[in-house]
Amino acid sequence: MSDFSPYMLEVIKEFEAENPEIKIKWIDVPFSEGEKRTLASVLSDNPPDLINLNPDFAALLAQRGALYEIDDKYTTQFNKPVINSLKQNGKLYSLPWYATSAVTIYNKKLLQKSGAKLPATYEDIAEIAPVIKSKTNAYVLLPNITENDTMLRILNKYGVNSPQNINSAQSQEVFDMFKELYRKNLIPKESITQTHREALEKYMAENIVFFQAGANFLTMIKENAPSTYKSTDVAPQITGKLGQNDFSLMNFVIPLRAKHKEEALKFALFLTNNENQLELAKLANVLAVNEETLKNDFYKRYDKNDLMSKARVISAKQLYNIEPAMKPEKNQKEINTLINTAVQQILINKNTTKNILDDVSVEYKKLIAD
């Protein structure tokens, strides 16, 4: 957050003025060191009182009994679907700070040339992929399905979210859809190894028509590929059968061993009040999680010539349709690796989809039982 020092220092100053008995010491930790330093500190006798974390790591700490439980009565200012997504077995161990929700960035010139319709689902993507390839010589998209939890997020849009249904008929159908696209060279061969960064490069070079990403990527396209940007438009993100949207959060947690829990909670609620949320959103181009802020014109209206504001309005609307949200599990990183390895094996036809997913189900069960 060092880029936002003026904002943070001003918020701290205001909070201290309202609460003269409380002093805030803000320590900015490099993202790469965050988890390691957090783990060491929460297990010590003198942890920070309030920590900004991603939900996966926060869930891991909660599962280990290292976090303070937050009463529901403190959640009234927040977007309800977001709060529901953070609950573990009905209990809340974190508060959201800000969110992002990917939109579909697309090349309207290439789409028009192909004559294909704007896709809403992954099935639509599969249907228009051959038309786009034949008419434009571009790929429909590079799905980066082996990056982090991308495939799990896609599967969640089809109700596939546990070791019990990872090898279901519905799951096989989703994997086979990508396998067919790969086999017919309708998505790039690099799809089994490359990330959203390479997908961005391909989009800017007009080698792919659709790119799923946060609104902040529009700035990169505008700066690095102005001619592509001129042909760019945005639409809601691609969904699955359940129709819900994907999103990401950054949260606040209070360690169980923290010495100033009440003060920490008070400060977290101050950081996420309407005024501070709106200011941060305008500075950082993120989505607020405060319900009142989300009703602001900043998230409701856009100039049709301003792609960034259009993307922001679409993203904010998507936060109202995120359930069922994907829940982080124990050993989430290992689960991601297990699924991503399965994607590679299925796409290169190492075995039948069913056999591979049956093996995944067994290993998945072991990982969440550990």
C-alpha positions in Angstrom: 0.0 0.0 0.0 3.0 2.3 0.0 1.8 4.0 -3.2 -1.2 5.1 -1.2 0.7 6.5 1.8 -1.0 10.0 1.6 -4.4 8.3 1.8 -3.5 5.9 4.6 -1.8 8.6 6.7 -4.7 10.9 6.3 -7.2 8.2 7.4 -5.0 7.4 10.4 -4.8 11.1 11.3 -8.6 11.4 11.2 -9.2 8.3 13.2 -6.8 9.4 15.9 -8.4 12.8 16.0 -11.8 11.1 16.7 -10.2 8.6 19.1 -7.5 10.4 21.0 -6.9 7.5 23.3 -5.9 5.3 20.3 -2.6 5.6 18.4 -2.1 3.7 15.1 1.2 2.4 13.9 1.0 1.4 10.3 3.6 -1.1 8.9 3.7 -1.6 5.2 5.0 -5.1 4.3 6.1 -6.2 0.8 3.5 -8.5 -0.7 6.1 -11.3 -1.2 6.9 -11.3 2.5 3.3 -10.9 3.8 2.4 -14.5 4.5 5.7 -15.5 6.1 5.8 -12.5 8.4 2.1 -12.7 9.3 2.4 -16.4 10.2 5.5 -15.7 12.4 3.7 -12.7 14.1 0.3 -14.3 14.8 2.1 -17.2 16.6 4.1 -14.8 18.7 2.9 -13.1 21.9 2.9 -9.7 20.3 1.1 -9.9 16.9 -0.2 -6.8 15.0 -3.8 -5.9 16.1 -5.1 -5.7 12.5 -3.7 -7.3 9.3 -4.7 -6.9 5.7 -4.7 -10.3 4.0 -6.1 -12.2 1.1 -9.0 -14.6 1.9 -7.1 -17.8 1.2 -4.4 -17.1 3.8 -7.0 -15.6 6.2 -9.0 -18.8 5.9 -5.9 -20.9 6.7 -5.2 -18.9 9.8 -8.9 -19.2 10.9 -8.7 -23.0 10.4 -5.7 -23.1 12.7 -7.6 -21.2 15.4 -5.3 -18.1 15.1 -8.0 -15.5 14.4 -10.6 -13.6 16.5 -14.2 -14.2 15.6 -16.2 -11.1 14.5 -19.8 -10.7 15.6 -22.4 -10.4 12.8 -23.6 -7.1 14.3 -20.5 -5.4 12.9 -21.3 -6.3 9.3 -24.3 -4.1 8.6 -22.4 -1.6 6.5 -21.1 -4.3 4.1 -22.4 -5.9 0.9 -24.2 -9.0 2.1 -23.1 -11.5 -0.6 -19.4 -10.5 0.1 -19.9 -11.1 3.9 -21.5 -14.4 3.2 -18.6 -15.5 1.1 -16.2 -14.9 4.0 -18.1 -17.1 6.5 -16.6 -20.5 7.5 -19.1 -22.8 9.1 -21.3 -19.8 9.8 -18.6 -18.0 11.6 -16.8 -14.8 10.5 -13.1 -14.2 11.1 -12.4 -11.3 8.7 -13.9 -8.2 7.3 -13.6 -7.2 3.6 -11.6 -4.1 2.7 -12.0 -3.9 -1.1 -12.9 -6.2 -4.0 -12.2 -6.8 -7.7 -14.4 -8.6 -10.2 -13.2 -9.4 -13.7 -15.0 -8.2 -16.8 -14.7 -9.4 -20.4 -12.4 -7.1 -22.3 -12.9 -7.8 -26.1 -11.9 -6.6 -29.5 -15.1 -5.4 -31.1 -13.5 -5.0 -34.5 -12.4 -8.7 -34.6 -15.8 -9.8 -33.2 -17.6 -7.8 -35.8 -15.4 -9.2 -38.6 -16.2 -12.8 -37.4 -20.0 -12.1 -37.3 -20.2 -14.0 -34.0 -22.4 -12.9 -31.1 -21.0 -11.6 -27.9 -20.7 -14.7 -25.6 -22.2 -14.8 -22.1 -21.2 -18.4 -21.1 -18.2 -20.7 -21.7 -20.5 -22.8 -23.9 -21.0 -19.7 -26.1 -17.2 -19.3 -26.2 -16.8 -22.9 -27.4 -19.6 -22.3 -30.0 -18.1 -19.2 -31.6 -14.4 -20.3 -31.3 -14.3 -22.0 -34.8 -16.1 -19.1 -36.5 -13.6 -16.6 -35.0 -10.6 -18.7 -36.0 -11.8 -19.1 -39.6 -12.9 -15.5 -40.1 -10.2 -13.6 -38.2 -7.3 -16.0 -37.8 -7.3 -15.0 -34.1 -8.1 -17.3 -31.1 -11.3 -16.8 -29.1 -9.2 -16.4 -25.9 -6.3 -17.8 -23.9 -8.0 -19.2 -20.8 -4.9 -19.5 -18.5 -6.6 -22.5 -17.0 -3.5 -23.7 -15.1 -2.8 -20.4 -13.3 -3.5 -20.4 -9.6 -7.2 -21.4 -9.0 -8.6 -20.3 -12.4 -10.0 -23.8 -13.3 -11.5 -24.2 -9.8 -13.2 -20.8 -10.2 -14.6 -21.9 -13.6 -15.8 -25.2 -12.2 -17.5 -23.4 -9.3 -19.7 -21.7 -11.9 -21.0 -25.1 -12.7 -21.6 -26.2 -9.1 -18.4 -28.3 -9.1 -16.7 -27.4 -5.9 -15.7 -30.5 -3.8 -13.8 -33.8 -4.0 -17.2 -35.5 -4.2 -18.2 -33.9 -7.5 -14.9 -33.1 -9.1 -15.3 -36.4 -11.1 -19.0 -35.9 -11.8 -20.6 -35.9 -15.3 -20.9 -32.1 -15.1 -17.2 -31.7 -14.2 -16.1 -34.0 -17.0 -18.3 -32.0 -19.4 -16.4 -28.7 -18.5 -13.0 -30.3 -18.8 -13.9 -32.0 -22.1 -15.1 -28.6 -23.4 -11.6 -27.2 -23.0 -10.0 -30.4 -24.2 -12.0 -30.2 -27.5 -11.0 -26.5 -27.9 -7.4 -27.5 -27.4 -7.5 -30.5 -29.6 -9.0 -28.5 -32.5 -6.4 -25.7 -32.0 -9.2 -23.2 -31.2 -7.4 -22.0 -28.1 -3.6 -21.5 -28.1 -1.4 -24.5 -27.3 0.2 -22.4 -24.6 -3.1 -22.4 -22.7 -1.8 -25.2 -20.5 1.2 -23.2 -19.2 0.7 -19.5 -19.7 -0.8 -16.9 -17.4 -3.0 -13.8 -17.7 0.1 -11.8 -18.4 0.7 -13.7 -21.6 -3.0 -13.5 -22.4 -2.7 -9.7 -22.1 0.2 -9.7 -24.5 -1.8 -11.8 -27.0 -4.8 -9.5 -26.6 -2.7 -6.4 -27.2 -1.3 -8.0 -30.3 -4.8 -8.9 -31.5 -4.1 -12.6 -31.4 -7.1 -13.3 -29.2 -10.5 -11.6 -29.2 -11.6 -12.0 -25.5 -9.6 -11.4 -22.3 -11.0 -11.8 -18.8 -9.4 -9.3 -16.4 -10.0 -6.5 -13.9 -10.7 -3.0 -15.2 -7.2 -1.9 -14.3 -5.9 -3.9 -17.3 -7.6 -1.4 -19.6 -5.0 1.2 -18.6 -2.2 -1.2 -19.6 -3.8 -1.8 -23.0 -4.3 1.9 -23.5 -0.7 2.7 -22.7 1.0 -0.2 -24.5 -1.3 -0.9 -27.4 -3.3 2.3 -28.3 -4.5 0.9 -31.6 -6.0 -2.2 -29.9 -7.5 0.0 -27.3 -9.4 1.9 -29.9 -11.1 -1.4 -30.9 -11.7 -2.4 -27.3 -15.0 -2.7 -25.4 -16.1 -4.4 -22.2 -18.9 -6.7 -21.2 -19.9 -8.8 -18.1 -17.6 -11.7 -17.3 -18.1 -15.1 -18.8 -20.3 -17.3 -16.6 -21.3 -20.9 -16.3 -24.6 -22.8 -15.8 -25.2 -21.2 -12.4 -24.8 -17.7 -13.7 -22.8 -16.3 -10.8 -19.7 -14.1 -11.0 -16.2 -14.5 -9.9 -14.5 -11.9 -7.6 -11.5 -11.4 -5.4 -11.2 -9.7 -2.0 -8.6 -8.2 0.3 -9.6 -8.5 4.0 -8.8 -7.4 7.5 -8.2 -9.9 10.2 -7.6 -9.6 14.0 -5.2 -12.2 15.5 -6.6 -14.1 18.5 -3.6 -13.0 20.5 -3.9 -9.3 19.6 -3.8 -7.0 22.6 -6.2 -4.4 21.3 -9.0 -6.3 19.6 -11.8 -3.7 20.2 -9.7 -0.9 18.9 -8.6 -2.9 15.9 -12.2 -3.7 15.0 -13.1 0.0 15.4 -10.3 1.0 13.0 -11.3 -1.7 10.5 -14.9 -0.3 10.5 -13.5 3.2 10.1 -11.4 2.2 7.1 -14.4 0.6 5.5 -17.0 3.4 6.1 -18.7 5.1 3.2 -16.4 8.1 2.9 -13.1 6.2 3.2 -14.3 3.5 0.8 -15.2 5.9 -1.9 -11.9 7.8 -1.6 -9.9 4.6 -1.9 -12.0 3.3 -4.8 -11.3 6.5 -6.7 -7.6 6.4 -6.0 -7.0 2.6 -6.6 -9.8 1.7 -9.1 -11.1 -1.1 -6.9 -14.6 -2.1 -5.9 -15.9 -0.9 -2.5 -17.5 -3.4 -0.2 -19.5 -0.9 1.7 -23.2 -1.1 0.7 -23.8 2.6 0.8 -20.7 3.3 -1.3 -21.8 0.8 -4.0 -25.0 2.9 -4.4 -22.9 6.0 -5.3 -23.1 7.3 -8.8 -19.4 6.3 -9.1 -20.6 2.7 -9.4 -24.0 3.4 -11.0 -23.3 5.7 -14.0 -20.8 5.9 -16.8 -19.9 7.9 -19.8 -20.3 5.6 -22.9 -16.9 6.9 -24.2 -15.2 6.1 -20.9 -14.3 2.4 -20.9 -12.9 2.4 -17.4 -16.1 3.8 -15.8 -18.2 1.3 -17.9 -16.0 -1.6 -16.6 -16.3 -0.3 -13.0 -20.1 -0.1 -13.2 -20.3 -3.7 -14.7 -17.9 -5.0 -12.0 -19.8 -3.4 -9.1 -23.1 -4.9 -10.4 -21.5 -8.3 -10.5 -20.9 -8.3 -6.7 -24.6 -8.8 -6.2 -24.5 -12.1 -8.0 -21.5 -14.0 -6.5 -23.2 -16.9 -4.7 -22.3 -19.7 -4.3 -18.8 -18.2 -3.9 -15.8 -20.5 -4.0 -14.6 -21.2 -0.4 -10.9 -21.6 0.3 -10.0 -25.0 1.7 -7.1 -26.3 3.8 -4.1 -26.9 1.6 -5.6 -24.7 -1.1 -2.3 -24.3 -3.0 -1.8 -28.0 -3.2 -5.4 -28.4 -4.4 -4.7 -25.8 -7.1 -1.7 -27.7 -8.2 -3.6 -31.0 -8.2 -6.4 -29.5 -10.4 -3.9 -27.7 -12.7 -1.9 -30.9 -13.3 -5.2 -32.7 -14.2 -6.0 -29.9 -16.7 -2.7 -30.5 -18.4 -3.1 -34.3 -18.4 -6.6 -34.1 -19.8 -5.8 -31.5 -22.5 -2.8 -33.6 -23.8 -5.0 -36.7 -23.6 -2.8 -38.6 -21.2 -5.8 -40.7 -20.0 -9.5 -40.5 -20.2 -11.0 -37.5 -18.5 -13.0 -39.8 -16.1 -9.9 -41.8 -15.0 -7.9 -38.6 -14.4 -10.7 -37.0 -12.4 -11.3 -40.2 -10.4 -7.7 -40.0 -9.3 -8.0 -36.3 -8.5 -11.1 -37.0 -6.3 -9.1 -39.4 -4.2 -6.1 -37.0 -3.8 -8.4 -34.0 -3.2 -10.1 -35.9 -0.3 -6.7 -36.6 1.3 -5.7 -32.9 1.0 -8.7 -31.5 2.8 -8.6 -34.3 5.5 -4.9 -33.6 6.4 
